[in-house]
Amino acid sequence: MPVVIVEMYEGRTIDQKRTLVEGITAAFVKIGVPPEALQIILKDVPKHNWGMGGKLASER
């Protein structure tokens, strides 16, 4: 049973997350994974908890 974990900045709407989950599921179905076998975990991360290039994403 595949598990996909998506970590992204917080702030997306429920509709955007639904669209993302549907798209990821469709991609796995194309390679033969039954949709009920796939689990997708969305992690919303505040920008102040994400660092890039030596800076917090909230400061970029």
N, C-alpha and C positions, 0 to 999 in steps of 0.2 A: 504494500500500500504506500504510494508516494505521498510525501509531505513537502509542500512548497511553503517556504517562509519568505515573506516580503517585508523588508524594513524600509520605511519611507518617512519623509517629513509628515507630521500631522497636518490636518487641515483639509483633507479630501472629504467630499460628501459621501453619504451612504450610497447614492446613485453611482458615483464614480467608483467606489469600492465594489459595488455589485457588478459593474461593467468589467472591472479588472478580473474579478473572480470568474466571470463567465468566459472571458478571453483565455485565461490560463487553463481553465477546464477544457475549452475547445481544443487548445493546442495538445493537451494530453490525450484527449479522445482520438485525435488524428494519429497518434502513435500507438493506439490500441489499449489505452487505459480506460476502464469503465469509469464514468463520472462518479459513481458512488464509492469508488475505491480511492479517490483523490481527496486529500485534506489540504486546505490552504489556510495559513495563519497570516494575518495582516498585523504588523506591529507599527503603530503610529509613534514616531519619535519626535519630541520637541526639538526645534533647531538648536536650542541651547544645550542639548545633550549630544550633539553631533559635531565632531571636529574634522576639518579638512585643511590641509596646507598650513597647519600650525595655528589655525584660528577656529573659533566656534562658528558654525554655519550661521548663527543668528547675528554675527558681527560682520558678515561678508556683504 
